[in-house]
Amino acid sequence: MLANGCKKAQLAQARQALHQPTPNLQATESARDFMALVARIKFNACPCCQAPLKIVQTLPELKHLPAPGQAQPPTTARGPPP
């Protein structure tokens, strides 16, 4: 139902069929802003002492999550045998 090439049109049709309003572009916000507003969570502060946190290391982004029980994600692509 929601193919990438027609996603915009099909989402509009799905909203109409479910009697849902169109999304409000002004109402979109980041998850961090939402949690700060609703749950009053400070993401950049220590939960115990409220001192500001400092980034000491950034981990590289994984393209695929590892399978359960595997320490590292597979490094080769799986596909049909040659």
PDB file of N, CA, C and O in Angstrom:
ATOM      1  N   MET A   1       0.812  -1.191   0.000  1.00  0.00           N
ATOM      2  CA  MET A   1       0.000   0.000   0.000  1.00  0.00           C
ATOM      3  C   MET A   1       0.861   1.263   0.000  1.00  0.00           C
ATOM      4  O   MET A   1       0.505   2.240  -0.659  1.00  0.00           O
ATOM      5  N   LEU A   2       1.975   1.267   0.717  1.00  0.00           N
ATOM      6  CA  LEU A   2       2.784   2.470   0.818  1.00  0.00           C
ATOM      7  C   LEU A   2       4.117   2.290   0.101  1.00  0.00           C
ATOM      8  O   LEU A   2       5.166   2.214   0.740  1.00  0.00           O
ATOM      9  N   ALA A   3       4.075   2.224  -1.206  1.00  0.00           N
ATOM     10  CA  ALA A   3       5.301   2.095  -1.983  1.00  0.00           C
ATOM     11  C   ALA A   3       6.027   3.429  -2.009  1.00  0.00           C
ATOM     12  O   ALA A   3       5.393   4.483  -1.956  1.00  0.00           O
ATOM     13  N   ASN A   4       7.364   3.389  -2.092  1.00  0.00           N
ATOM     14  CA  ASN A   4       8.150   4.615  -2.036  1.00  0.00           C
ATOM     15  C   ASN A   4       7.823   5.586  -3.164  1.00  0.00           C
ATOM     16  O   ASN A   4       7.756   6.793  -2.933  1.00  0.00           O
ATOM     17  N   GLY A   5       7.620   5.084  -4.377  1.00  0.00           N
ATOM     18  CA  GLY A   5       7.380   5.966  -5.506  1.00  0.00           C
ATOM     19  C   GLY A   5       6.061   6.731  -5.416  1.00  0.00           C
ATOM     20  O   GLY A   5       5.949   7.829  -5.962  1.00  0.00           O
ATOM     21  N   CYS A   6       5.084   6.180  -4.752  1.00  0.00           N
ATOM     22  CA  CYS A   6       3.751   6.800  -4.663  1.00  0.00           C
ATOM     23  C   CYS A   6       3.366   7.108  -3.226  1.00  0.00           C
ATOM     24  O   CYS A   6       2.185   7.284  -2.924  1.00  0.00           O
ATOM     25  N   LYS A   7       4.338   7.173  -2.345  1.00  0.00           N
ATOM     26  CA  LYS A   7       4.034   7.278  -0.922  1.00  0.00           C
ATOM     27  C   LYS A   7       3.201   8.513  -0.585  1.00  0.00           C
ATOM     28  O   LYS A   7       2.252   8.422   0.195  1.00  0.00           O
ATOM     29  N   LYS A   8       3.538   9.646  -1.154  1.00  0.00           N
ATOM     30  CA  LYS A   8       2.826  10.882  -0.817  1.00  0.00           C
ATOM     31  C   LYS A   8       1.345  10.776  -1.189  1.00  0.00           C
ATOM     32  O   LYS A   8       0.472  11.117  -0.391  1.00  0.00           O
ATOM     33  N   ALA A   9       1.074  10.308  -2.391  1.00  0.00           N
ATOM     34  CA  ALA A   9      -0.313  10.186  -2.838  1.00  0.00           C
ATOM     35  C   ALA A   9      -1.057   9.122  -2.037  1.00  0.00           C
ATOM     36  O   ALA A   9      -2.215   9.316  -1.667  1.00  0.00           O
ATOM     37  N   GLN A  10      -0.395   8.005  -1.772  1.00  0.00           N
ATOM     38  CA  GLN A  10      -1.063   6.925  -1.048  1.00  0.00           C
ATOM     39  C   GLN A  10      -1.279   7.270   0.422  1.00  0.00           C
ATOM     40  O   GLN A  10      -2.267   6.837   1.016  1.00  0.00           O
ATOM     41  N   LEU A  11      -0.366   8.047   1.021  1.00  0.00           N
ATOM     42  CA  LEU A  11      -0.592   8.501   2.391  1.00  0.00           C
ATOM     43  C   LEU A  11      -1.800   9.425   2.454  1.00  0.00           C
ATOM     44  O   LEU A  11      -2.592   9.365   3.394  1.00  0.00           O
ATOM     45  N   ALA A  12      -1.931  10.278   1.449  1.00  0.00           N
ATOM     46  CA  ALA A  12      -3.092  11.171   1.401  1.00  0.00           C
ATOM     47  C   ALA A  12      -4.379  10.363   1.269  1.00  0.00           C
ATOM     48  O   ALA A  12      -5.376  10.676   1.920  1.00  0.00           O
ATOM     49  N   GLN A  13      -4.366   9.329   0.434  1.00  0.00           N
ATOM     50  CA  GLN A  13      -5.542   8.474   0.279  1.00  0.00           C
ATOM     51  C   GLN A  13      -5.852   7.723   1.566  1.00  0.00           C
ATOM     52  O   GLN A  13      -7.014   7.585   1.947  1.00  0.00           O
ATOM     53  N   ALA A  14      -4.798   7.232   2.243  1.00  0.00           N
ATOM     54  CA  ALA A  14      -5.006   6.507   3.500  1.00  0.00           C
ATOM     55  C   ALA A  14      -5.578   7.438   4.573  1.00  0.00           C
ATOM     56  O   ALA A  14      -6.475   7.046   5.318  1.00  0.00           O
ATOM     57  N   ARG A  15      -5.062   8.669   4.653  1.00  0.00           N
ATOM     58  CA  ARG A  15      -5.602   9.633   5.620  1.00  0.00           C
ATOM     59  C   ARG A  15      -7.071   9.925   5.343  1.00  0.00           C
ATOM     60  O   ARG A  15      -7.886  10.003   6.262  1.00  0.00           O
ATOM     61  N   GLN A  16      -7.398  10.086   4.055  1.00  0.00           N
ATOM     62  CA  GLN A  16      -8.780  10.370   3.688  1.00  0.00           C
ATOM     63  C   GLN A  16      -9.686   9.184   4.024  1.00  0.00           C
ATOM     64  O   GLN A  16     -10.795   9.375   4.522  1.00  0.00           O
ATOM     65  N   ALA A  17      -9.221   7.967   3.757  1.00  0.00           N
ATOM     66  CA  ALA A  17     -10.023   6.779   4.042  1.00  0.00           C
ATOM     67  C   ALA A  17     -10.232   6.586   5.542  1.00  0.00           C
ATOM     68  O   ALA A  17     -11.267   6.072   5.966  1.00  0.00           O
ATOM     69  N   LEU A  18      -9.249   6.998   6.342  1.00  0.00           N
ATOM     70  CA  LEU A  18      -9.340   6.854   7.799  1.00  0.00           C
ATOM     71  C   LEU A  18      -9.896   8.105   8.471  1.00  0.00           C
ATOM     72  O   LEU A  18      -9.968   8.181   9.698  1.00  0.00           O
ATOM     73  N   HIS A  19     -10.287   9.083   7.658  1.00  0.00           N
ATOM     74  CA  HIS A  19     -10.845  10.343   8.162  1.00  0.00           C
ATOM     75  C   HIS A  19      -9.873  11.032   9.119  1.00  0.00           C
ATOM     76  O   HIS A  19     -10.265  11.482  10.195  1.00  0.00           O
ATOM     77  N   GLN A  20      -8.606  11.111   8.718  1.00  0.00           N
ATOM     78  CA  GLN A  20      -7.564  11.766   9.513  1.00  0.00           C
ATOM     79  C   GLN A  20      -7.188  13.091   8.861  1.00  0.00           C
ATOM     80  O   GLN A  20      -7.215  13.201   7.635  1.00  0.00           O
ATOM     81  N   PRO A  21      -6.837  14.100   9.660  1.00  0.00           N
ATOM     82  CA  PRO A  21      -6.438  15.388   9.074  1.00  0.00           C
ATOM     83  C   PRO A  21      -5.043  15.301   8.463  1.00  0.00           C
ATOM     84  O   PRO A  21      -4.268  14.395   8.769  1.00  0.00           O
ATOM     85  N   THR A  22      -4.747  16.252   7.602  1.00  0.00           N
ATOM     86  CA  THR A  22      -3.399  16.311   7.037  1.00  0.00           C
ATOM     87  C   THR A  22      -2.428  16.744   8.133  1.00  0.00           C
ATOM     88  O   THR A  22      -2.820  17.467   9.049  1.00  0.00           O
ATOM     89  N   PRO A  23      -1.166  16.313   8.055  1.00  0.00           N
ATOM     90  CA  PRO A  23      -0.219  16.674   9.109  1.00  0.00           C
ATOM     91  C   PRO A  23       0.075  18.170   9.112  1.00  0.00           C
ATOM     92  O   PRO A  23       0.125  18.811   8.062  1.00  0.00           O
ATOM     93  N   ASN A  24       0.265  18.702  10.290  1.00  0.00           N
ATOM     94  CA  ASN A  24       0.580  20.113  10.454  1.00  0.00           C
ATOM     95  C   ASN A  24       2.093  20.268  10.454  1.00  0.00           C
ATOM     96  O   ASN A  24       2.762  19.805  11.378  1.00  0.00           O
ATOM     97  N   LEU A  25       2.643  20.913   9.429  1.00  0.00           N
ATOM     98  CA  LEU A  25       4.088  21.047   9.312  1.00  0.00           C
ATOM     99  C   LEU A  25       4.669  21.927  10.414  1.00  0.00           C
ATOM    100  O   LEU A  25       5.835  21.766  10.774  1.00  0.00           O
ATOM    101  N   GLN A  26       3.888  22.848  10.951  1.00  0.00           N
ATOM    102  CA  GLN A  26       4.382  23.697  12.027  1.00  0.00           C
ATOM    103  C   GLN A  26       4.459  22.945  13.350  1.00  0.00           C
ATOM    104  O   GLN A  26       5.175  23.373  14.255  1.00  0.00           O
ATOM    105  N   ALA A  27       3.741  21.840  13.481  1.00  0.00           N
ATOM    106  CA  ALA A  27       3.702  21.102  14.737  1.00  0.00           C
ATOM    107  C   ALA A  27       4.829  20.071  14.852  1.00  0.00           C
ATOM    108  O   ALA A  27       4.995  19.466  15.911  1.00  0.00           O
ATOM    109  N   THR A  28       5.589  19.864  13.804  1.00  0.00           N
ATOM    110  CA  THR A  28       6.662  18.881  13.884  1.00  0.00           C
ATOM    111  C   THR A  28       7.799  19.425  14.726  1.00  0.00           C
ATOM    112  O   THR A  28       8.154  20.600  14.634  1.00  0.00           O
ATOM    113  N   GLU A  29       8.365  18.550  15.551  1.00  0.00           N
ATOM    114  CA  GLU A  29       9.481  18.919  16.404  1.00  0.00           C
ATOM    115  C   GLU A  29      10.353  17.699  16.629  1.00  0.00           C
ATOM    116  O   GLU A  29       9.937  16.574  16.354  1.00  0.00           O
ATOM    117  N   SER A  30      11.526  17.911  17.112  1.00  0.00           N
ATOM    118  CA  SER A  30      12.424  16.787  17.339  1.00  0.00           C
ATOM    119  C   SER A  30      11.989  16.016  18.583  1.00  0.00           C
ATOM    120  O   SER A  30      11.266  16.539  19.431  1.00  0.00           O
ATOM    121  N   ALA A  31      12.437  14.772  18.678  1.00  0.00           N
ATOM    122  CA  ALA A  31      12.120  13.949  19.847  1.00  0.00           C
ATOM    123  C   ALA A  31      12.696  14.568  21.111  1.00  0.00           C
ATOM    124  O   ALA A  31      12.083  14.503  22.176  1.00  0.00           O
ATOM    125  N   ARG A  32      13.862  15.163  20.993  1.00  0.00           N
ATOM    126  CA  ARG A  32      14.493  15.801  22.149  1.00  0.00           C
ATOM    127  C   ARG A  32      13.638  16.968  22.659  1.00  0.00           C
ATOM    128  O   ARG A  32      13.423  17.107  23.863  1.00  0.00           O
ATOM    129  N   ASP A  33      13.153  17.801  21.735  1.00  0.00           N
ATOM    130  CA  ASP A  33      12.306  18.925  22.128  1.00  0.00           C
ATOM    131  C   ASP A  33      10.997  18.434  22.740  1.00  0.00           C
ATOM    132  O   ASP A  33      10.513  18.997  23.721  1.00  0.00           O
ATOM    133  N   PHE A  34      10.422  17.371  22.147  1.00  0.00           N
ATOM    134  CA  PHE A  34       9.169  16.819  22.652  1.00  0.00           C
ATOM    135  C   PHE A  34       9.333  16.288  24.071  1.00  0.00           C
ATOM    136  O   PHE A  34       8.525  16.597  24.947  1.00  0.00           O
ATOM    137  N   MET A  35      10.380  15.488  24.303  1.00  0.00           N
ATOM    138  CA  MET A  35      10.599  14.927  25.636  1.00  0.00           C
ATOM    139  C   MET A  35      10.918  16.022  26.655  1.00  0.00           C
ATOM    140  O   MET A  35      10.511  15.931  27.813  1.00  0.00           O
ATOM    141  N   ALA A  36      11.634  17.037  26.233  1.00  0.00           N
ATOM    142  CA  ALA A  36      11.936  18.141  27.147  1.00  0.00           C
ATOM    143  C   ALA A  36      10.656  18.865  27.544  1.00  0.00           C
ATOM    144  O   ALA A  36      10.517  19.301  28.687  1.00  0.00           O
ATOM    145  N   LEU A  37       9.726  18.995  26.611  1.00  0.00           N
ATOM    146  CA  LEU A  37       8.478  19.683  26.890  1.00  0.00           C
ATOM    147  C   LEU A  37       7.523  18.815  27.715  1.00  0.00           C
ATOM    148  O   LEU A  37       6.978  19.273  28.719  1.00  0.00           O
ATOM    149  N   VAL A  38       7.321  17.564  27.293  1.00  0.00           N
ATOM    150  CA  VAL A  38       6.324  16.705  27.921  1.00  0.00           C
ATOM    151  C   VAL A  38       6.825  16.074  29.218  1.00  0.00           C
ATOM    152  O   VAL A  38       6.162  16.164  30.251  1.00  0.00           O
ATOM    153  N   ALA A  39       7.984  15.440  29.166  1.00  0.00           N
ATOM    154  CA  ALA A  39       8.487  14.707  30.333  1.00  0.00           C
ATOM    155  C   ALA A  39       9.453  15.536  31.170  1.00  0.00           C
ATOM    156  O   ALA A  39       9.899  15.096  32.230  1.00  0.00           O
ATOM    157  N   ARG A  40       9.773  16.725  30.700  1.00  0.00           N
ATOM    158  CA  ARG A  40      10.712  17.611  31.399  1.00  0.00           C
ATOM    159  C   ARG A  40      12.053  16.918  31.643  1.00  0.00           C
ATOM    160  O   ARG A  40      12.635  16.999  32.725  1.00  0.00           O
ATOM    161  N   ILE A  41      12.520  16.232  30.594  1.00  0.00           N
ATOM    162  CA  ILE A  41      13.801  15.525  30.660  1.00  0.00           C
ATOM    163  C   ILE A  41      14.864  16.395  30.021  1.00  0.00           C
ATOM    164  O   ILE A  41      14.685  16.881  28.905  1.00  0.00           O
ATOM    165  N   LYS A  42      15.960  16.591  30.716  1.00  0.00           N
ATOM    166  CA  LYS A  42      17.098  17.319  30.166  1.00  0.00           C
ATOM    167  C   LYS A  42      18.090  16.293  29.641  1.00  0.00           C
ATOM    168  O   LYS A  42      18.670  15.532  30.414  1.00  0.00           O
ATOM    169  N   PHE A  43      18.283  16.274  28.324  1.00  0.00           N
ATOM    170  CA  PHE A  43      19.151  15.273  27.714  1.00  0.00           C
ATOM    171  C   PHE A  43      20.626  15.581  27.898  1.00  0.00           C
ATOM    172  O   PHE A  43      21.463  14.684  27.805  1.00  0.00           O
ATOM    173  N   ASN A  44      20.946  16.817  28.152  1.00  0.00           N
ATOM    174  CA  ASN A  44      22.354  17.180  28.272  1.00  0.00           C
ATOM    175  C   ASN A  44      22.763  17.418  29.720  1.00  0.00           C
ATOM    176  O   ASN A  44      23.747  18.111  29.981  1.00  0.00           O
ATOM    177  N   ALA A  45      22.002  16.838  30.677  1.00  0.00           N
ATOM    178  CA  ALA A  45      22.328  17.010  32.093  1.00  0.00           C
ATOM    179  C   ALA A  45      22.344  15.661  32.797  1.00  0.00           C
ATOM    180  O   ALA A  45      21.606  14.744  32.435  1.00  0.00           O
ATOM    181  N   CYS A  46      23.199  15.556  33.810  1.00  0.00           N
ATOM    182  CA  CYS A  46      23.277  14.347  34.628  1.00  0.00           C
ATOM    183  C   CYS A  46      21.951  14.155  35.365  1.00  0.00           C
ATOM    184  O   CYS A  46      21.443  15.111  35.951  1.00  0.00           O
ATOM    185  N   PRO A  47      21.374  12.946  35.353  1.00  0.00           N
ATOM    186  CA  PRO A  47      20.097  12.747  36.035  1.00  0.00           C
ATOM    187  C   PRO A  47      20.200  12.878  37.560  1.00  0.00           C
ATOM    188  O   PRO A  47      19.194  13.118  38.227  1.00  0.00           O
ATOM    189  N   CYS A  48      21.396  12.722  38.108  1.00  0.00           N
ATOM    190  CA  CYS A  48      21.552  12.807  39.569  1.00  0.00           C
ATOM    191  C   CYS A  48      21.813  14.229  40.042  1.00  0.00           C
ATOM    192  O   CYS A  48      21.108  14.733  40.916  1.00  0.00           O
ATOM    193  N   CYS A  49      22.820  14.877  39.472  1.00  0.00           N
ATOM    194  CA  CYS A  49      23.238  16.193  39.974  1.00  0.00           C
ATOM    195  C   CYS A  49      22.888  17.350  39.047  1.00  0.00           C
ATOM    196  O   CYS A  49      23.133  18.505  39.394  1.00  0.00           O
ATOM    197  N   GLN A  50      22.320  17.067  37.878  1.00  0.00           N
ATOM    198  CA  GLN A  50      21.930  18.070  36.890  1.00  0.00           C
ATOM    199  C   GLN A  50      23.108  18.843  36.299  1.00  0.00           C
ATOM    200  O   GLN A  50      22.913  19.881  35.667  1.00  0.00           O
ATOM    201  N   ALA A  51      24.337  18.340  36.502  1.00  0.00           N
ATOM    202  CA  ALA A  51      25.512  18.977  35.902  1.00  0.00           C
ATOM    203  C   ALA A  51      25.501  18.710  34.392  1.00  0.00           C
ATOM    204  O   ALA A  51      25.042  17.647  33.976  1.00  0.00           O
ATOM    205  N   PRO A  52      25.984  19.626  33.570  1.00  0.00           N
ATOM    206  CA  PRO A  52      25.994  19.404  32.124  1.00  0.00           C
ATOM    207  C   PRO A  52      26.905  18.238  31.743  1.00  0.00           C
ATOM    208  O   PRO A  52      28.001  18.084  32.283  1.00  0.00           O
ATOM    209  N   LEU A  53      26.433  17.430  30.811  1.00  0.00           N
ATOM    210  CA  LEU A  53      27.222  16.301  30.326  1.00  0.00           C
ATOM    211  C   LEU A  53      28.145  16.765  29.212  1.00  0.00           C
ATOM    212  O   LEU A  53      27.833  17.706  28.484  1.00  0.00           O
ATOM    213  N   LYS A  54      29.281  16.097  29.087  1.00  0.00           N
ATOM    214  CA  LYS A  54      30.262  16.426  28.067  1.00  0.00           C
ATOM    215  C   LYS A  54      30.459  15.203  27.172  1.00  0.00           C
ATOM    216  O   LYS A  54      30.627  14.095  27.681  1.00  0.00           O
ATOM    217  N   ILE A  55      30.442  15.379  25.859  1.00  0.00           N
ATOM    218  CA  ILE A  55      30.663  14.270  24.927  1.00  0.00           C
ATOM    219  C   ILE A  55      32.155  13.966  24.906  1.00  0.00           C
ATOM    220  O   ILE A  55      32.968  14.833  24.587  1.00  0.00           O
ATOM    221  N   VAL A  56      32.512  12.719  25.251  1.00  0.00           N
ATOM    222  CA  VAL A  56      33.916  12.326  25.263  1.00  0.00           C
ATOM    223  C   VAL A  56      34.264  11.425  24.092  1.00  0.00           C
ATOM    224  O   VAL A  56      35.434  11.311  23.728  1.00  0.00           O
ATOM    225  N   GLN A  57      33.257  10.776  23.489  1.00  0.00           N
ATOM    226  CA  GLN A  57      33.507   9.910  22.343  1.00  0.00           C
ATOM    227  C   GLN A  57      32.215   9.755  21.558  1.00  0.00           C
ATOM    228  O   GLN A  57      31.135   9.663  22.141  1.00  0.00           O
ATOM    229  N   THR A  58      32.325   9.727  20.235  1.00  0.00           N
ATOM    230  CA  THR A  58      31.189   9.482  19.365  1.00  0.00           C
ATOM    231  C   THR A  58      31.423   8.174  18.638  1.00  0.00           C
ATOM    232  O   THR A  58      32.461   7.986  18.004  1.00  0.00           O
ATOM    233  N   LEU A  59      30.465   7.275  18.727  1.00  0.00           N
ATOM    234  CA  LEU A  59      30.590   5.972  18.083  1.00  0.00           C
ATOM    235  C   LEU A  59      30.184   6.070  16.621  1.00  0.00           C
ATOM    236  O   LEU A  59      29.296   6.849  16.273  1.00  0.00           O
ATOM    237  N   PRO A  60      30.834   5.277  15.753  1.00  0.00           N
ATOM    238  CA  PRO A  60      30.435   5.307  14.338  1.00  0.00           C
ATOM    239  C   PRO A  60      29.036   4.718  14.169  1.00  0.00           C
ATOM    240  O   PRO A  60      28.619   3.838  14.922  1.00  0.00           O
ATOM    241  N   GLU A  61      28.339   5.213  13.185  1.00  0.00           N
ATOM    242  CA  GLU A  61      26.981   4.757  12.930  1.00  0.00           C
ATOM    243  C   GLU A  61      27.009   3.387  12.256  1.00  0.00           C
ATOM    244  O   GLU A  61      27.802   3.155  11.343  1.00  0.00           O
ATOM    245  N   LEU A  62      26.143   2.484  12.706  1.00  0.00           N
ATOM    246  CA  LEU A  62      26.024   1.169  12.088  1.00  0.00           C
ATOM    247  C   LEU A  62      24.969   1.221  10.999  1.00  0.00           C
ATOM    248  O   LEU A  62      23.906   1.816  11.182  1.00  0.00           O
ATOM    249  N   LYS A  63      25.262   0.598   9.863  1.00  0.00           N
ATOM    250  CA  LYS A  63      24.267   0.539   8.797  1.00  0.00           C
ATOM    251  C   LYS A  63      23.222  -0.532   9.092  1.00  0.00           C
ATOM    252  O   LYS A  63      22.066  -0.404   8.689  1.00  0.00           O
ATOM    253  N   HIS A  64      23.627  -1.581   9.792  1.00  0.00           N
ATOM    254  CA  HIS A  64      22.709  -2.655  10.146  1.00  0.00           C
ATOM    255  C   HIS A  64      22.965  -3.037  11.598  1.00  0.00           C
ATOM    256  O   HIS A  64      24.110  -3.043  12.048  1.00  0.00           O
ATOM    257  N   LEU A  65      21.923  -3.349  12.317  1.00  0.00           N
ATOM    258  CA  LEU A  65      22.074  -3.809  13.686  1.00  0.00           C
ATOM    259  C   LEU A  65      22.534  -5.262  13.680  1.00  0.00           C
ATOM    260  O   LEU A  65      22.166  -6.014  12.778  1.00  0.00           O
ATOM    261  N   PRO A  66      23.332  -5.676  14.667  1.00  0.00           N
ATOM    262  CA  PRO A  66      23.759  -7.070  14.711  1.00  0.00           C
ATOM    263  C   PRO A  66      22.580  -7.980  15.054  1.00  0.00           C
ATOM    264  O   PRO A  66      21.645  -7.573  15.745  1.00  0.00           O
ATOM    265  N   ALA A  67      22.642  -9.207  14.563  1.00  0.00           N
ATOM    266  CA  ALA A  67      21.619 -10.194  14.872  1.00  0.00           C
ATOM    267  C   ALA A  67      21.735 -10.572  16.339  1.00  0.00           C
ATOM    268  O   ALA A  67      22.821 -10.472  16.911  1.00  0.00           O
ATOM    269  N   PRO A  68      20.656 -10.999  16.959  1.00  0.00           N
ATOM    270  CA  PRO A  68      20.730 -11.405  18.359  1.00  0.00           C
ATOM    271  C   PRO A  68      21.777 -12.493  18.557  1.00  0.00           C
ATOM    272  O   PRO A  68      21.800 -13.485  17.828  1.00  0.00           O
ATOM    273  N   GLY A  69      22.637 -12.303  19.541  1.00  0.00           N
ATOM    274  CA  GLY A  69      23.676 -13.291  19.834  1.00  0.00           C
ATOM    275  C   GLY A  69      24.987 -13.033  19.120  1.00  0.00           C
ATOM    276  O   GLY A  69      25.984 -13.687  19.425  1.00  0.00           O
ATOM    277  N   GLN A  70      25.019 -12.101  18.178  1.00  0.00           N
ATOM    278  CA  GLN A  70      26.251 -11.781  17.466  1.00  0.00           C
ATOM    279  C   GLN A  70      26.863 -10.526  18.067  1.00  0.00           C
ATOM    280  O   GLN A  70      26.154  -9.566  18.369  1.00  0.00           O
ATOM    281  N   ALA A  71      28.166 -10.534  18.238  1.00  0.00           N
ATOM    282  CA  ALA A  71      28.843  -9.383  18.827  1.00  0.00           C
ATOM    283  C   ALA A  71      28.962  -8.239  17.824  1.00  0.00           C
ATOM    284  O   ALA A  71      28.858  -7.073  18.206  1.00  0.00           O
ATOM    285  N   GLN A  72      29.180  -8.556  16.546  1.00  0.00           N
ATOM    286  CA  GLN A  72      29.362  -7.532  15.531  1.00  0.00           C
ATOM    287  C   GLN A  72      28.442  -7.816  14.355  1.00  0.00           C
ATOM    288  O   GLN A  72      28.099  -8.972  14.107  1.00  0.00           O
ATOM    289  N   PRO A  73      28.039  -6.791  13.632  1.00  0.00           N
ATOM    290  CA  PRO A  73      27.207  -7.021  12.457  1.00  0.00           C
ATOM    291  C   PRO A  73      28.006  -7.721  11.366  1.00  0.00           C
ATOM    292  O   PRO A  73      29.228  -7.583  11.312  1.00  0.00           O
ATOM    293  N   PRO A  74      27.334  -8.472  10.496  1.00  0.00           N
ATOM    294  CA  PRO A  74      28.047  -9.117   9.404  1.00  0.00           C
ATOM    295  C   PRO A  74      28.712  -8.090   8.498  1.00  0.00           C
ATOM    296  O   PRO A  74      28.144  -7.034   8.220  1.00  0.00           O
ATOM    297  N   THR A  75      29.922  -8.408   8.040  1.00  0.00           N
ATOM    298  CA  THR A  75      30.650  -7.462   7.198  1.00  0.00           C
ATOM    299  C   THR A  75      30.445  -7.715   5.725  1.00  0.00           C
ATOM    300  O   THR A  75      30.776  -6.857   4.906  1.00  0.00           O
ATOM    301  N   THR A  76      29.912  -8.859   5.363  1.00  0.00           N
ATOM    302  CA  THR A  76      29.652  -9.149   3.948  1.00  0.00           C
ATOM    303  C   THR A  76      28.158  -9.179   3.699  1.00  0.00           C
ATOM    304  O   THR A  76      27.378  -9.570   4.568  1.00  0.00           O
ATOM    305  N   ALA A  77      27.768  -8.763   2.512  1.00  0.00           N
ATOM    306  CA  ALA A  77      26.368  -8.762   2.159  1.00  0.00           C
ATOM    307  C   ALA A  77      25.920 -10.191   1.877  1.00  0.00           C
ATOM    308  O   ALA A  77      26.632 -10.978   1.253  1.00  0.00           O
ATOM    309  N   ARG A  78      24.721 -10.499   2.353  1.00  0.00           N
ATOM    310  CA  ARG A  78      24.170 -11.816   2.067  1.00  0.00           C
ATOM    311  C   ARG A  78      23.319 -11.710   0.820  1.00  0.00           C
ATOM    312  O   ARG A  78      22.685 -10.681   0.583  1.00  0.00           O
ATOM    313  N   GLY A  79      23.300 -12.736   0.043  1.00  0.00           N
ATOM    314  CA  GLY A  79      22.517 -12.737  -1.177  1.00  0.00           C
ATOM    315  C   GLY A  79      22.485 -14.130  -1.763  1.00  0.00           C
ATOM    316  O   GLY A  79      22.944 -15.081  -1.130  1.00  0.00           O
ATOM    317  N   PRO A  80      21.957 -14.263  -2.950  1.00  0.00           N
ATOM    318  CA  PRO A  80      21.917 -15.579  -3.568  1.00  0.00           C
ATOM    319  C   PRO A  80      23.330 -16.062  -3.885  1.00  0.00           C
ATOM    320  O   PRO A  80      24.214 -15.254  -4.170  1.00  0.00           O
ATOM    321  N   PRO A  81      23.540 -17.357  -3.838  1.00  0.00           N
ATOM    322  CA  PRO A  81      24.869 -17.873  -4.154  1.00  0.00           C
ATOM    323  C   PRO A  81      25.230 -17.577  -5.599  1.00  0.00           C
ATOM    324  O   PRO A  81      24.349 -17.526  -6.457  1.00  0.00           O
ATOM    325  N   PRO A  82      26.514 -17.381  -5.880  1.00  0.00           N
ATOM    326  CA  PRO A  82      26.933 -17.077  -7.266  1.00  0.00           C
ATOM    327  C   PRO A  82      26.726 -18.239  -8.200  1.00  0.00           C
ATOM    328  O   PRO A  82      27.028 -18.138  -9.388  1.00  0.00           O
TER     329      PRO A  82
END
